[in-house]
Amino acid sequence: MVATGKIQPLSKVEIKSKASGIVKKLYVDYGEWVKQGQLLAELDKVQLEAAERASRANLQCRRGGAGFFQSHAGTQQGRCGRP
């Protein structure tokens, strides 16, 4: 018997990451069955950690610099390199 047709999946799932970056390692192959909660990929942490450090430094600068700027309003340059 010979038949022609189209194969359709039972369901499709769109997978998204909360973080963007370079994929360091894939733990599954295309088309492979996976379970809920299973680790699929690992991102390169170098860029993510650098972005986190920059964000934390910026936050600390903004938090710590507010009182300094109010008390030194007439100076040319305040904390964190801001004019």
C-alpha positions as CSV (number, residue, x, y, z in Angstrom):
1,M,0.0,0.0,0.0
2,V,1.3,3.5,-0.9
3,A,-0.3,6.7,0.4
4,T,0.6,10.3,0.2
5,G,-0.2,12.9,2.8
6,K,1.1,15.4,5.3
7,I,2.4,14.6,8.7
8,Q,1.2,17.1,11.4
9,P,2.4,17.3,15.0
10,L,-0.2,16.8,17.8
11,S,0.8,20.1,19.3
12,K,3.4,22.8,18.9
13,V,5.2,24.6,21.7
14,E,7.0,27.9,21.4
15,I,10.1,28.0,23.7
16,K,11.5,31.4,24.8
17,S,14.3,32.3,27.2
18,K,14.0,35.1,29.8
19,A,17.6,36.1,29.0
20,S,19.3,36.6,25.7
21,G,22.8,35.5,25.0
22,I,25.1,33.1,23.3
23,V,24.2,29.4,23.6
24,K,27.1,27.6,25.2
25,K,25.7,24.1,25.2
26,L,22.6,22.3,23.9
27,Y,21.3,19.4,26.0
28,V,18.7,18.2,23.5
29,D,18.5,17.7,19.7
30,Y,15.9,19.0,17.3
31,G,12.8,16.8,17.4
32,E,13.7,15.1,20.7
33,W,11.1,14.5,23.3
34,V,11.5,16.6,26.4
35,K,9.9,16.8,29.9
36,Q,8.6,19.8,31.7
37,G,11.4,21.4,33.7
38,Q,14.1,19.7,31.7
39,L,17.2,21.8,31.0
40,L,17.4,22.4,27.2
41,A,20.3,24.8,26.8
42,E,23.0,26.7,28.7
43,L,23.9,30.3,27.9
44,D,27.4,31.7,28.0
45,K,27.6,33.4,31.4
46,V,30.4,35.8,30.6
47,Q,28.2,38.4,28.9
48,L,25.3,37.9,31.3
49,E,27.6,38.4,34.3
50,A,29.2,41.5,32.8
51,A,25.7,43.0,32.1
52,E,24.6,42.2,35.6
53,R,27.7,43.9,37.1
54,A,27.1,47.0,35.0
55,S,23.4,47.1,36.0
56,R,24.3,46.7,39.7
57,A,26.9,49.5,39.5
58,N,24.5,51.8,37.7
59,L,21.8,51.1,40.4
60,Q,24.3,51.7,43.2
61,C,25.4,54.9,41.6
62,R,21.9,56.2,41.3
63,R,20.9,55.2,44.8
64,G,24.1,56.5,46.5
65,G,24.5,59.5,44.3
66,A,21.1,61.2,45.0
67,G,22.0,62.7,48.3
68,F,25.4,63.7,47.1
69,F,24.1,65.6,44.1
70,Q,21.5,67.4,46.2
71,S,24.2,68.6,48.7
72,H,26.7,69.5,46.0
73,A,24.5,71.1,43.4
74,G,27.0,73.8,42.6
75,T,30.0,71.5,41.8
76,Q,31.1,70.6,38.3
77,Q,31.0,66.9,38.6
78,G,29.4,64.6,41.2
79,R,29.8,60.9,41.9
80,C,29.8,58.1,39.2
81,G,31.2,60.4,36.5
82,R,28.0,62.3,35.8
83,P,28.3,66.1,35.2
